[in-house]
Amino acid sequence: MTVAVIGGGVIGLNAAWSLRRRGEDVTVIERGAIGHSASAVNAGWITPSLSTPLASPGILRLGLEHAFDPNGAVSIRPRLETDWIRWLWKFARAARPATYEKGVRALLHLNAHTLDLFDELHDDGVDFEMHSAGLLALAKSTDGLQWFTQLFDQLIPMGFTGTIEYLSGNEARQRDNAIGGGVHAAAHTSIDRHVHPESLLYGLHKKITEMGVTVHEHTAVEAIIPTSRKWTIHTPDTAIRADQVIVALGAATNTLLAPLGARLPIVGAKGYSVDLHNSGTPPRHSLYLMEPKLGVSPYHDSLRIAGAFELPSADETTIPTRRIRTLIEQTRPYLSERAPHTAADLHPTHAGLRPATPDSLPFIGPVPDHTGLYVAAGHGMLGVTLAPATAEGLAEMLTTHRIPEPMLPFQLAGRI
């Protein structure tokens, strides 16, 4: 069986790895360079503890409160466009308690083997930077941890196997001497990890190439056309034939699906990150700063601050210096010394569009009425966490022609 994977981000590369190790003939087509997509902008978290829908009770009110705040962590900016109004209406419905709980259970089930799958990647020779010290949630007050506490109160009865340990500010500083004096309460999760996302992408690229996967970089797909029970993928220079196609283009997925009459309710939510170098003692853990809702990830050679969820956004290239400065200023109370002092330290900065769905669940599965066409998109802020599980589910669908039970909530039928 020949499979074309369109999109060389973390979802597409994992899908190629899962399919190739089952013996399938796989080609990956990436419009840019591997390691430079939105998959490389994030904090690289592998966080089963935080795998819950953004569409949650109270989120719409919070988003609208910050709709005109240029520094808001979650910014929902209403537009008078039919597609956007329809998306926002579905988002509001998905934020109801019963629907939110169903989404939590679906993501919990999908994540059941996430950590094992990352270990399999490592054991199979995929070379990437991964840290397993867990996640520290930091707050300026005990009240600042309320959302985190409520989240675990929900997860444990659903069968979540992770644990949480609550710490005072002083206990957190004893645990990690990079924690600043502004922290007065903290929580440590036991199972969460983080990776350097670029290293994961580069490692997957190298490994799948060694396995015999063909990777086309800087190759934009113009159209996918069904022809004689196969698919033809048209690029500016050639046409590629495949038995099956996976579209994993994130926020750009509809550029290929819409001409086939299968438009998905996905909008781009803009996020930012900045890497800091040579500016103090790095933390041992990944950090979730509760009040500004920022992620901080220490790597071997840098510290990454990532955050913001500007919804919707079509512009993934503009990076306001003000926005990056704000990210850094918001971290200062939480860190003991890690802060840049010159413009040269703000290097490099990144921006990208997270593919957001109304119910905060990704679309993973066959496209109705288009035999052999599959989609994997809409993972929002959980792309790295959910990538291996998404890939394994897709590989099973393509090779056995059945949908695994954990993948049922993520099907397109009934959701588009």
VEXNUDO-919406 format. One record per residue (C-alpha): x, y, z; residue in one letter; residue number from 1. Coordinates in steps of 0.25 Angstrom, whole numbers, plus 5000, padded with zeros to 4 digits. Layout:
# residues N
PT, X, Y, Z, a, NUM
...
END
This chain:
# residues 416
PT, 5000, 5000, 5000, m, 1
PT, 5005, 5014, 4997, t, 2
PT, 5002, 5025, 5006, v, 3
PT, 5004, 5040, 5004, a, 4
PT, 5005, 5048, 5017, v, 5
PT, 5003, 5063, 5013, i, 6
PT, 5009, 5071, 5024, g, 7
PT, 5023, 5069, 5031, g, 8
PT, 5019, 5074, 5045, g, 9
PT, 5019, 5066, 5057, v, 10
PT, 5006, 5059, 5054, i, 11
PT, 5010, 5056, 5039, g, 12
PT, 5024, 5051, 5043, l, 13
PT, 5019, 5042, 5054, n, 14
PT, 5009, 5036, 5044, a, 15
PT, 5020, 5033, 5034, a, 16
PT, 5027, 5026, 5045, w, 17
PT, 5015, 5018, 5050, s, 18
PT, 5012, 5014, 5036, l, 19
PT, 5026, 5010, 5031, r, 20
PT, 5029, 5001, 5043, r, 21
PT, 5016, 4993, 5038, r, 22
PT, 5023, 4992, 5025, g, 23
PT, 5015, 5002, 5017, e, 24
PT, 5021, 5010, 5005, d, 25
PT, 5021, 5025, 5011, v, 26
PT, 5023, 5038, 5005, t, 27
PT, 5023, 5051, 5013, v, 28
PT, 5021, 5064, 5006, i, 29
PT, 5024, 5077, 5013, e, 30
PT, 5022, 5091, 5008, r, 31
PT, 5034, 5097, 5016, g, 32
PT, 5046, 5091, 5023, a, 33
PT, 5044, 5080, 5033, i, 34
PT, 5046, 5087, 5047, g, 35
PT, 5040, 5100, 5043, h, 36
PT, 5025, 5098, 5044, s, 37
PT, 5016, 5102, 5055, a, 38
PT, 5020, 5089, 5062, s, 39
PT, 5033, 5096, 5065, a, 40
PT, 5027, 5108, 5072, v, 41
PT, 5021, 5101, 5084, n, 42
PT, 5027, 5098, 5098, a, 43
PT, 5029, 5083, 5094, g, 44
PT, 5020, 5078, 5106, w, 45
PT, 5016, 5064, 5107, i, 46
PT, 5005, 5066, 5117, t, 47
PT, 4994, 5056, 5119, p, 48
PT, 4991, 5064, 5132, s, 49
PT, 4987, 5076, 5124, l, 50
PT, 4980, 5069, 5112, s, 51
PT, 4966, 5075, 5114, t, 52
PT, 4957, 5083, 5104, p, 53
PT, 4959, 5098, 5103, l, 54
PT, 4944, 5098, 5101, a, 55
PT, 4941, 5098, 5116, s, 56
PT, 4931, 5104, 5125, p, 57
PT, 4934, 5119, 5127, g, 58
PT, 4944, 5120, 5116, i, 59
PT, 4936, 5128, 5106, l, 60
PT, 4933, 5138, 5117, r, 61
PT, 4948, 5139, 5120, l, 62
PT, 4952, 5140, 5105, g, 63
PT, 4942, 5151, 5103, l, 64
PT, 4947, 5159, 5115, e, 65
PT, 4961, 5159, 5109, h, 66
PT, 4956, 5160, 5095, a, 67
PT, 4962, 5174, 5094, f, 68
PT, 4974, 5172, 5103, d, 69
PT, 4986, 5171, 5094, p, 70
PT, 4993, 5163, 5105, n, 71
PT, 4982, 5153, 5109, g, 72
PT, 4986, 5139, 5110, a, 73
PT, 4973, 5135, 5103, v, 74
PT, 4968, 5145, 5093, s, 75
PT, 4955, 5142, 5086, i, 76
PT, 4952, 5154, 5076, r, 77
PT, 4938, 5153, 5070, p, 78
PT, 4936, 5155, 5055, r, 79
PT, 4924, 5158, 5047, l, 80
PT, 4927, 5146, 5038, e, 81
PT, 4917, 5134, 5036, t, 82
PT, 4928, 5123, 5037, d, 83
PT, 4933, 5130, 5050, w, 84
PT, 4920, 5132, 5056, i, 85
PT, 4916, 5118, 5053, r, 86
PT, 4929, 5113, 5060, w, 87
PT, 4928, 5122, 5072, l, 88
PT, 4913, 5116, 5074, w, 89
PT, 4918, 5102, 5073, k, 90
PT, 4930, 5106, 5083, f, 91
PT, 4920, 5111, 5093, a, 92
PT, 4911, 5099, 5092, r, 93
PT, 4924, 5090, 5094, a, 94
PT, 4927, 5098, 5107, a, 95
PT, 4915, 5092, 5114, r, 96
PT, 4919, 5083, 5126, p, 97
PT, 4913, 5070, 5120, a, 98
PT, 4920, 5072, 5106, t, 99
PT, 4933, 5077, 5113, y, 100
PT, 4933, 5064, 5122, e, 101
PT, 4931, 5055, 5109, k, 102
PT, 4943, 5062, 5103, g, 103
PT, 4952, 5060, 5115, v, 104
PT, 4949, 5045, 5115, r, 105
PT, 4952, 5044, 5100, a, 106
PT, 4965, 5051, 5102, l, 107
PT, 4968, 5043, 5114, l, 108
PT, 4966, 5030, 5106, h, 109
PT, 4974, 5034, 5094, l, 110
PT, 4986, 5038, 5104, n, 111
PT, 4986, 5024, 5110, a, 112
PT, 4999, 5020, 5104, h, 113
PT, 5005, 5033, 5101, t, 114
PT, 5017, 5032, 5110, l, 115
PT, 5019, 5017, 5105, d, 116
PT, 5019, 5022, 5090, l, 117
PT, 5029, 5033, 5093, f, 118
PT, 5038, 5022, 5099, d, 119
PT, 5036, 5014, 5087, e, 120
PT, 5041, 5025, 5078, l, 121
PT, 5053, 5027, 5087, h, 122
PT, 5056, 5012, 5087, d, 123
PT, 5054, 5011, 5072, d, 124
PT, 5066, 5020, 5070, g, 125
PT, 5059, 5034, 5068, v, 126
PT, 5069, 5044, 5074, d, 127
PT, 5062, 5055, 5081, f, 128
PT, 5063, 5063, 5094, e, 129
PT, 5053, 5059, 5105, m, 130
PT, 5052, 5062, 5120, h, 131
PT, 5044, 5054, 5130, s, 132
PT, 5045, 5063, 5143, a, 133
PT, 5030, 5066, 5142, g, 134
PT, 5023, 5079, 5142, l, 135
PT, 5022, 5089, 5153, l, 136
PT, 5010, 5098, 5153, a, 137
PT, 5014, 5111, 5160, l, 138
PT, 5004, 5122, 5166, a, 139
PT, 5006, 5135, 5173, k, 140
PT, 4995, 5130, 5183, s, 141
PT, 4988, 5118, 5187, t, 142
PT, 4976, 5123, 5180, d, 143
PT, 4984, 5123, 5167, g, 144
PT, 4984, 5108, 5167, l, 145
PT, 4969, 5106, 5168, q, 146
PT, 4967, 5102, 5153, w, 147
PT, 4979, 5092, 5154, f, 148
PT, 4973, 5086, 5167, t, 149
PT, 4959, 5085, 5161, q, 150
PT, 4965, 5078, 5148, l, 151
PT, 4971, 5067, 5156, f, 152
PT, 4958, 5065, 5164, d, 153
PT, 4952, 5063, 5151, q, 154
PT, 4962, 5054, 5145, l, 155
PT, 4965, 5044, 5156, i, 156
PT, 4951, 5038, 5157, p, 157
PT, 4952, 5036, 5141, m, 158
PT, 4963, 5027, 5143, g, 159
PT, 4975, 5036, 5142, f, 160
PT, 4988, 5029, 5147, t, 161
PT, 4996, 5042, 5150, g, 162
PT, 4998, 5048, 5163, t, 163
PT, 4999, 5062, 5168, i, 164
PT, 5007, 5068, 5180, e, 165
PT, 5004, 5081, 5186, y, 166
PT, 5016, 5090, 5190, l, 167
PT, 5018, 5103, 5197, s, 168
PT, 5026, 5114, 5190, g, 169
PT, 5038, 5110, 5199, n, 170
PT, 5036, 5096, 5196, e, 171
PT, 5036, 5098, 5182, a, 172
PT, 5049, 5106, 5183, r, 173
PT, 5055, 5095, 5190, q, 174
PT, 5051, 5086, 5179, r, 175
PT, 5056, 5095, 5168, d, 176
PT, 5065, 5107, 5171, n, 177
PT, 5061, 5114, 5159, a, 178
PT, 5047, 5117, 5165, i, 179
PT, 5046, 5132, 5168, g, 180
PT, 5041, 5139, 5181, g, 181
PT, 5028, 5143, 5175, g, 182
PT, 5023, 5128, 5176, v, 183
PT, 5015, 5125, 5188, h, 184
PT, 5008, 5112, 5184, a, 185
PT, 5012, 5101, 5174, a, 186
PT, 5007, 5087, 5169, a, 187
PT, 5016, 5076, 5163, h, 188
PT, 5011, 5066, 5154, t, 189
PT, 5017, 5052, 5153, s, 190
PT, 5016, 5047, 5139, i, 191
PT, 5017, 5060, 5130, d, 192
PT, 5030, 5062, 5121, r, 193
PT, 5035, 5071, 5111, h, 194
PT, 5043, 5070, 5098, v, 195
PT, 5050, 5080, 5090, h, 196
PT, 5040, 5080, 5078, p, 197
PT, 5050, 5084, 5067, e, 198
PT, 5059, 5072, 5072, s, 199
PT, 5047, 5063, 5071, l, 200
PT, 5044, 5067, 5057, l, 201
PT, 5058, 5066, 5052, y, 202
PT, 5060, 5052, 5059, g, 203
PT, 5047, 5047, 5053, l, 204
PT, 5051, 5052, 5039, h, 205
PT, 5065, 5046, 5040, k, 206
PT, 5059, 5032, 5045, k, 207
PT, 5048, 5031, 5035, i, 208
PT, 5057, 5034, 5024, t, 209
PT, 5066, 5023, 5029, e, 210
PT, 5054, 5014, 5029, m, 211
PT, 5052, 5017, 5014, g, 212
PT, 5041, 5028, 5015, v, 213
PT, 5042, 5038, 5004, t, 214
PT, 5041, 5053, 5009, v, 215
PT, 5039, 5064, 4999, h, 216
PT, 5042, 5078, 5006, e, 217
PT, 5039, 5091, 5000, h, 218
PT, 5028, 5085, 4992, t, 219
PT, 5014, 5091, 4993, a, 220
PT, 5002, 5082, 4989, v, 221
PT, 4993, 5089, 4980, e, 222
PT, 4981, 5079, 4979, a, 223
PT, 4978, 5065, 4982, i, 224
PT, 4969, 5058, 4972, i, 225
PT, 4963, 5044, 4973, p, 226
PT, 4966, 5036, 4961, t, 227
PT, 4963, 5021, 4958, s, 228
PT, 4962, 5017, 4973, r, 229
PT, 4975, 5024, 4976, k, 230
PT, 4979, 5038, 4978, w, 231
PT, 4987, 5048, 4970, t, 232
PT, 4995, 5059, 4978, i, 233
PT, 4998, 5071, 4969, h, 234
PT, 5010, 5079, 4973, t, 235
PT, 5016, 5090, 4964, p, 236
PT, 5027, 5081, 4959, d, 237
PT, 5021, 5067, 4958, t, 238
PT, 5009, 5058, 4961, a, 239
PT, 5010, 5047, 4972, i, 240
PT, 5001, 5035, 4972, r, 241
PT, 4996, 5028, 4985, a, 242
PT, 4986, 5018, 4989, d, 243
PT, 4983, 5026, 5002, q, 244
PT, 4985, 5040, 5006, v, 245
PT, 4986, 5047, 5020, i, 246
PT, 4984, 5062, 5021, v, 247
PT, 4992, 5067, 5033, a, 248
PT, 4993, 5082, 5030, l, 249
PT, 4988, 5088, 5043, g, 250
PT, 4981, 5101, 5041, a, 251
PT, 4983, 5100, 5026, a, 252
PT, 4976, 5087, 5025, t, 253
PT, 4964, 5093, 5018, n, 254
PT, 4972, 5098, 5006, t, 255
PT, 4972, 5083, 5001, l, 256
PT, 4959, 5078, 5007, l, 257
PT, 4950, 5090, 5004, a, 258
PT, 4950, 5087, 4988, p, 259
PT, 4946, 5073, 4991, l, 260
PT, 4934, 5078, 4999, g, 261
PT, 4939, 5074, 5012, a, 262
PT, 4941, 5087, 5020, r, 263
PT, 4945, 5085, 5034, l, 264
PT, 4942, 5095, 5045, p, 265
PT, 4956, 5099, 5048, i, 266
PT, 4962, 5113, 5051, v, 267
PT, 4976, 5117, 5053, g, 268
PT, 4979, 5122, 5068, a, 269
PT, 4992, 5129, 5068, k, 270
PT, 5003, 5126, 5079, g, 271
PT, 5017, 5132, 5081, y, 272
PT, 5030, 5127, 5087, s, 273
PT, 5043, 5132, 5090, v, 274
PT, 5056, 5125, 5093, d, 275
PT, 5066, 5131, 5104, l, 276
PT, 5081, 5128, 5104, h, 277
PT, 5092, 5130, 5115, n, 278
PT, 5083, 5137, 5125, s, 279
PT, 5083, 5130, 5138, g, 280
PT, 5081, 5117, 5144, t, 281
PT, 5070, 5109, 5137, p, 282
PT, 5059, 5101, 5144, p, 283
PT, 5059, 5086, 5145, r, 284
PT, 5045, 5085, 5142, h, 285
PT, 5035, 5090, 5131, s, 286
PT, 5027, 5101, 5138, l, 287
PT, 5013, 5105, 5136, y, 288
PT, 5011, 5120, 5141, l, 289
PT, 4997, 5120, 5146, m, 290
PT, 4993, 5134, 5146, e, 291
PT, 4998, 5138, 5132, p, 292
PT, 4996, 5124, 5126, k, 293
PT, 5010, 5123, 5120, l, 294
PT, 5018, 5110, 5118, g, 295
PT, 5033, 5110, 5121, v, 296
PT, 5042, 5099, 5116, s, 297
PT, 5057, 5097, 5120, p, 298
PT, 5066, 5091, 5109, y, 299
PT, 5080, 5087, 5108, h, 300
PT, 5084, 5101, 5102, d, 301
PT, 5072, 5110, 5104, s, 302
PT, 5060, 5113, 5112, l, 303
PT, 5047, 5115, 5104, r, 304
PT, 5035, 5123, 5108, i, 305
PT, 5022, 5120, 5100, a, 306
PT, 5008, 5125, 5101, g, 307
PT, 4996, 5133, 5096, a, 308
PT, 4984, 5127, 5089, f, 309
PT, 4979, 5138, 5079, e, 310
PT, 4966, 5133, 5073, l, 311
PT, 4964, 5134, 5061, p, 312
PT, 4976, 5139, 5054, s, 313
PT, 4981, 5137, 5039, a, 314
PT, 4994, 5143, 5041, d, 315
PT, 5005, 5134, 5046, e, 316
PT, 5017, 5143, 5042, t, 317
PT, 5016, 5156, 5049, t, 318
PT, 5023, 5156, 5063, i, 319
PT, 5020, 5168, 5071, p, 320
PT, 5032, 5172, 5080, t, 321
PT, 5022, 5177, 5090, r, 322
PT, 5016, 5163, 5091, r, 323
PT, 5029, 5156, 5093, i, 324
PT, 5034, 5166, 5103, r, 325
PT, 5021, 5164, 5111, t, 326
PT, 5023, 5149, 5111, l, 327
PT, 5037, 5151, 5117, i, 328
PT, 5032, 5162, 5127, e, 329
PT, 5021, 5152, 5132, q, 330
PT, 5031, 5141, 5135, t, 331
PT, 5039, 5150, 5144, r, 332
PT, 5032, 5148, 5158, p, 333
PT, 5033, 5133, 5156, y, 334
PT, 5048, 5131, 5153, l, 335
PT, 5059, 5135, 5161, s, 336
PT, 5069, 5141, 5151, e, 337
PT, 5065, 5136, 5137, r, 338
PT, 5062, 5148, 5129, a, 339
PT, 5068, 5155, 5117, p, 340
PT, 5074, 5170, 5119, h, 341
PT, 5077, 5173, 5104, t, 342
PT, 5069, 5173, 5091, a, 343
PT, 5080, 5162, 5086, a, 344
PT, 5075, 5153, 5097, d, 345
PT, 5061, 5152, 5090, l, 346
PT, 5066, 5142, 5080, h, 347
PT, 5060, 5135, 5073, p, 348
PT, 5045, 5138, 5074, t, 349
PT, 5034, 5129, 5068, h, 350
PT, 5019, 5130, 5064, a, 351
PT, 5010, 5120, 5058, g, 352
PT, 4995, 5116, 5057, l, 353
PT, 4990, 5105, 5065, r, 354
PT, 4978, 5098, 5058, p, 355
PT, 4966, 5100, 5067, a, 356
PT, 4953, 5092, 5066, t, 357
PT, 4940, 5097, 5073, p, 358
PT, 4940, 5085, 5083, d, 359
PT, 4955, 5085, 5085, s, 360
PT, 4956, 5071, 5079, l, 361
PT, 4964, 5068, 5067, p, 362
PT, 4959, 5061, 5054, f, 363
PT, 4965, 5048, 5052, i, 364
PT, 4960, 5038, 5042, g, 365
PT, 4954, 5036, 5028, p, 366
PT, 4947, 5047, 5021, v, 367
PT, 4933, 5043, 5018, p, 368
PT, 4930, 5040, 5003, d, 369
PT, 4945, 5040, 4999, h, 370
PT, 4950, 5026, 5000, t, 371
PT, 4965, 5026, 5004, g, 372
PT, 4965, 5040, 5009, l, 373
PT, 4968, 5042, 5023, y, 374
PT, 4971, 5055, 5032, v, 375
PT, 4978, 5058, 5045, a, 376
PT, 4977, 5072, 5049, a, 377
PT, 4971, 5081, 5059, g, 378
PT, 4980, 5077, 5071, h, 379
PT, 4980, 5091, 5077, g, 380
PT, 4991, 5092, 5088, m, 381
PT, 4992, 5077, 5089, l, 382
PT, 4999, 5074, 5076, g, 383
PT, 5012, 5068, 5082, v, 384
PT, 5005, 5061, 5093, t, 385
PT, 4995, 5054, 5084, l, 386
PT, 5004, 5052, 5072, a, 387
PT, 5008, 5038, 5074, p, 388
PT, 4994, 5033, 5079, a, 389
PT, 4988, 5040, 5067, t, 390
PT, 4999, 5033, 5057, a, 391
PT, 4996, 5019, 5063, e, 392
PT, 4981, 5021, 5062, g, 393
PT, 4983, 5025, 5047, l, 394
PT, 4992, 5014, 5044, a, 395
PT, 4982, 5004, 5049, e, 396
PT, 4971, 5010, 5042, m, 397
PT, 4979, 5010, 5028, l, 398
PT, 4984, 4996, 5030, t, 399
PT, 4972, 4989, 5036, t, 400
PT, 4961, 4997, 5030, h, 401
PT, 4954, 4998, 5044, r, 402
PT, 4953, 5010, 5054, i, 403
PT, 4959, 5007, 5068, p, 404
PT, 4950, 5009, 5079, e, 405
PT, 4959, 5021, 5085, p, 406
PT, 4958, 5028, 5072, m, 407
PT, 4943, 5028, 5071, l, 408
PT, 4941, 5042, 5077, p, 409
PT, 4950, 5048, 5067, f, 410
PT, 4943, 5044, 5055, q, 411
PT, 4938, 5054, 5044, l, 412
PT, 4924, 5048, 5043, a, 413
PT, 4914, 5057, 5051, g, 414
PT, 4924, 5068, 5054, r, 415
PT, 4925, 5075, 5041, i, 416
END
